[in-house]
Amino acid sequence: MTEYKTAPTGSVPYTPDSWVIVKIQSEQYGTIYKVLAGWSGSYLYGDSWKLSSGIVTFVDTGSYYESLQDSGSAYMLYKNNERMSSIMAQTLSSLELQLQGMDATIEIVKVKEVIESLSK
């Protein structure tokens, strides 16, 4: 993975309405931590979700975490928004089923685990 210390110039961080950290484990790729993010929609557009490319940095800034991803994108994760929305739960369930056939697993983990893993 490429190490990013700051967000790329001109980039706008994703700021989800809800988010959790997931750990994906497989023999082929090892352990990867990602952000599963959700946004509340409107009557016309509905809710949406996004799975990040892979956490590179995870910094506690006080009221939120700043997380840079393997792709170079950044996430601003407000601490009080750490929760699952219904569309995220459906997505996680679907991902679990897809990964079963690939000898891989996905699970929600606590922020502390990500921070400890990145500090090794």
N, C-alpha and C positions, 0 to 999 in steps of 0.2 A: 504494500500500500504506500501511496505517496503521503508524506507528512505535510499538513497544512497548519501553520501557526495562526493565521488570520484568514478571514473571508476574502475571496478574490475581489479585486477592485471593481466597483460598480455593481457587485452582486447584491441582490435583495434577499434577506433570509426568509425562509418559510416560517410562518408563525401560526401553527395549527391551533384550533379551538380545543382539541383533545389529543393526547399522545401517550404512548407507552414505549418502552424499550423491549425489543424482542431479541432473543438469542437463537441463531440458527446454527445447528451443528450437523456436519456431514463428514464422512471419511475423506471425500474428495477435496473439500475446501476448508476443513477444520471448523473453528468457531468464528462466527461473524455476528457482531451486534449491529442492529439497525433500529431506526426510528419508524414506528408505525404511527402515522399521523392522520387526523381526521378534521374535516371542516364542516360546519353546519351550513346547510344550503337554505334555499328559499322555496317558496311554493313552486316556482317555475324550474329551478335548477337542481334541487335535491342535494343531499349530503354527498361528500366525496372523501376519498382517502388516498394516501400515498405511502409507499414503503421506500425508505431511503436506501442509498447504495451501500452504505457501511460506515459506521462511526470511526472517525480518525481521532478527533479530539472531543472532550466533553468537559466544559468549564463551568463551575458554579459562579455566577456573577451576582448573587444575592437573591433577587426575586425570580430569576430565570436561569436556565442553563443555555449556554451557547455550544452548539455541536457542529463541527465541520465534518463533511462526508467525503468518502473516497472519490466521488465525482467532482468535488470542489464546491458543491452547494453547502449552504449553511442553514441551520435551524435555530430559531429562538424559541425555547421551550419553557413557557411560564410554569412555575412549580404548581400553582393552583389548578392547572389544566391537565395534570397527569391523571388520566382516566380513560376508560374505553367507551366509545360511542357504539351504537348498535351496528352501524355499517363497518366499523373496525372489527367488532366481534364476528360478524359474518365473514369478513375477509380473512381473519385469523383462522377460523374454522376451515375455510376453503384451502388456505395454505397448508394447514396440518394434513389434510387429505392428500393434497398434491405431493407433499414431501414424503409421505409414507412409502410410496412406490419408488423413491429415490434413496432409500436408506438414510434419510435426514429427519431432523426434528426441529420444531420451533416452539419456543415458550416465552412467556412474559417474564422479565427479570426486573429486579430493583435497580435503581440508579446506582446505588452503592457498588453493586457487582461490576458495572461498566467502568466506573471510576477506578476501582481496584485493578481491574484487568488492564486498563490503559497505562497504569502506573508501573507495571512490571517491565 
